[in-house]
């Protein structure tokens, strides 16, 4: 039997292994939540970290340096994608998810314990960048491997719903990061946060990693990968063709991820800083507005994933793109200086609802571009290269656009432009929701 023939009939979870499916969802989503919590706390504390590790008389220069260090973490993602993606296709999804979790937790705890510039000088920003590179290397394998893991455990006709929990878990991690920072601000105040309180969210994130590791150790490998291993064993363990040789699906994953990354990191990491600097809210208010809007976004992600199972991926994805082209610019453009808390929340929540139309079906859509034999490596390379190019530097680009143009809603035009490009590309793609996983 040839491996390709076995892949075409990869099994779907049935009533006999539904408990394993549910456990896989919990493991994949919770572990991804912790990874994203670790990775995102930095963005919510960018203003403080800029002063702590990149001191400058010009606050904008300090903030730009801090966001540049945030973006550096994304430069390591493609390397992590190659290493962990290949490992996921050779040794299994579960093994990768165990390694990436421990690596991310260790790097995050390292940031928590790192002395500032005033203590060890230029060594402080150098070590910070190194730890960000380790976080990025880990994230390069985690996100897409967890997406493949969830989609491959999905029952027939529910890949969009199951895959959506990868994104919901990621948003839950961002929400935990946002809430932990907001709570620390509320309890400690800005003065103590700047002095030492910023370390607390990093400590919490780093110490939770062993708990998530224990949960993941109890899960099983996906049915699709297990079936592939058996098929390849029947043919003398012939190795799968590398994803780098499958250029077209990797390119599709890259283009598909462009708006996903820009929208995700604008809404979920840059937004508190955006509200603070451009609309005059306090650091605490900006973080709480973003946190509450994230709850709306997270709740709608599985709904939109399920809608894509019912109506198809393309209609849901295109609706999200076109909504981003039309709605956010006038919404933010109509806001006055220092608008009321409730008004700002409604605007940001509306952006989150529109983004869910894209992020809900995203994991399943990208997984459907690839066969089982190269799914984790192909997804990892396409997704992480796009994230490095477009997502990681979105906060930096947004800050630079405002400084260069003087227009406070310039970043919103940037996101709308990415959505327009994505809509044009999606219109040319075929529907994948009803096709069997190869």
C-alpha positions, -999 to +999 in steps of 0.1 A: +000+000+000+014+034-009+015+062+017-005+086-005-034+061-007-035+057+030-035+094+036-066+099+014-085+077+038-071+090+071-096+081+098-119+105+116-126+103+153-157+084+160-180+079+190-155+054+205-128+081+208-148+112+214-133+115+250-098+115+234-110+142+210-123+164+238-090+158+257-071+168+226-090+200+223-084+209+260-047+200+256-041+219+224-061+250+234-048+253+269-012+247+259-015+272+231-031+297+256-001+294+279+024+298+250+005+330+238+003+343+274+041+340+277+047+356+243+022+384+246+029+398+281+058+416+266+036+436+242+013+448+270+043+460+290+061+475+260+061+511+274+077+500+307+101+476+291+112+503+267+122+525+297+137+496+316+159+481+289+161+508+262+162+542+281+161+573+260+152+610+265+127+605+236+098+583+247+090+574+211+125+562+204+124+541+236+090+526+226+102+519+191+132+500+204+109+480+227+086+471+198+117+462+177+127+437+204+092+424+203+095+420+165+128+402+168+110+373+185+092+368+152+125+366+132+132+333+150+099+318+141+108+306+107+138+287+122+115+272+147+091+264+120+117+244+100+130+225+130+097+218+148+076+214+116+099+187+103+100+171+137+062+171+138+059+154+104+086+128+113+080+121+150+045+133+156+025+164+167+024+155+204+062+154+209+066+189+194+039+203+216+057+190+247+091+205+237+078+240+227+059+244+259+089+239+281+111+261+259+086+290+260+081+288+298+119+288+305+125+319+283+096+338+298+109+331+334+143+343+322+127+377+312+111+379+347+145+376+364+165+397+340+182+428+355+175+461+338+198+485+319+206+505+350+220+474+367+240+456+340+241+481+311+240+470+275+240+434+285+204+438+296+189+446+262+212+420+246+199+392+269+163+404+264+167+401+227+182+366+232+152+355+253+128+369+228+145+349+201+140+317+222+104+326+226+100+331+189+118+298+181+093+280+204+063+298+190+074+288+155+066+252+162+038+256+187+010+275+169+007+256+137+014+222+153-014+227+177-036+237+148-028+205+129-033+185+161-068+199+167-079+196+130-067+161+127-087+151+158-119+167+144-149+145+135-160+147+099-177+180+091-164+198+122-128+208+113-137+245+114-151+242+149-123+221+163-096+241+146-110+273+160-100+263+195-063+269+185-072+305+179-095+307+209-067+293+230-043+319+217-068+347+225-074+332+259-036+334+265-036+370+253-066+377+276-048+362+305-018+383+298-039+414+294-059+407+326-028+400+346-012+433+335-044+452+341-048+437+376-012+445+385-017+481+373-049+484+393-034+469+425+001+483+424-003+516+405+019+528+377+049+538+399+054+503+414+046+487+381+075+506+365+098+498+394+093+460+399+056+450+393+061+444+356+080+412+365+049+396+381+030+386+349+062+370+335+067+350+367+031+337+365+034+328+329+067+310+333+055+290+364+023+277+347+043+259+320+049+227+340+011+223+346+003+225+309+032+201+302+016+175+325-017+178+307-002+174+273+017+143+284-015+124+290-028+130+254-026+107+224-012+112+189-037+121+162-055+093+143-043+108+109-006+108+118-008+074+135-024+060+103+003+076+082+031+060+103+015+026+099+012+031+061+048+042+058+060+013+079+044-010+054+066+005+027+099+004+044+094+037+062+100+058+032+103+095+044+077+121+035+086+146+009+098+179+026+072+207+027+098+230+010+093+209-021+056+217-021+059+254-029+023+261-039+006+252-006+033+268+014+028+300-007-009+298-001-004+295+037+020+325+035-006+347+017-035+335+038-016+344+070-008+380+059-040+396+070-044+371+099-011+383+114-017+420+108-052+420+122-044+397+151-014+417+163-030+451+157-061+441+177-046+419+203-012+434+212-009+469+199-044+481+208-037+490+245-007+512+234-028+526+205-056+537+229-031+551+254-011+572+230-038+583+205-070+586+225-056+598+259-068+569+281-047+557+310-026+525+308-051+507+331-081+518+310-065+509+277-057+474+290-092+469+304-109+480+272-087+456+252-093+428+277-131+431+276-131+433+238-110+402+237-137+383+256-162+392+228-137+381+201-128+348+219-165+339+223-172+344+186-142+324+173-158+290+177-191+303+164-174+315+132-155+282+130-188+263+131-203+287+106-175+278+082-184+241+086-220+249+077-216+275+049-180+270+037-147+287+046-147+313+018-180+331+026-171+335+063-135+346+055-145+370+028-171+386+050-145+392+077-121+408+052-146+431+036-159+442+070-124+452+079-121+472+047-153+491+052-160+496+089-129+503+112-116+535+094-149+555+099-154+540+134-120+552+147-122+584+126-153+596+143-139+592+178-131+624+197-101+631+219-105+611+252-138+594+243-159+578+270-148+543+282-180+526+269-177+542+235-142+530+231-151+495+243-179+492+217-156+503+189-128+479+199-153+451+205-168+456+170-133+452+155-129+420+175-162+407+162-151+413+126-117+397+132-134+365+145-149+360+110-114+354+097-097+338+127-125+314+134-121+293+102-084+301+098-067+270+114-089+245+095-085+264+062-047+264+064-046+227+075-067+218+045-039+232+022-016+203+031-015+164+032-009+147+065+027+139+055+038+175+053+011+194+072+030+206+103+062+216+083+042+233+055+019+252+078+047+262+101+069+276+073+041+295+055+025+308+087+056+318+105+074+335+077+043+356+071+040+363+108+077+374+109+072+397+079+038+411+087+027+403+122+057+408+145+065+443+133+028+455+131+032+474+165+064+490+152+049+499+118+018+513+135+039+535+158+060+546+129+030+554+107+015+577+134+049+594+140+055+599+103+021+610+091+007+627+121-026+608+115-036+589+146-057+564+127-030+557+101-025+521+116-062+514+109-056+522+072-027+497+072-049+469+086-077+478+061-052+476+032-041+441+043-077+430+045-084+442+010-054+423-004-066+391+015-101+395+001-089+397-035-067+366-030-095+346-013-119+353-041-096+333-064-093+302-041-114+271-042-136+260-013-120+233+010-145+228+038-161+196+023-129+179+011-114+150+030-080+156+046-054+140+024 
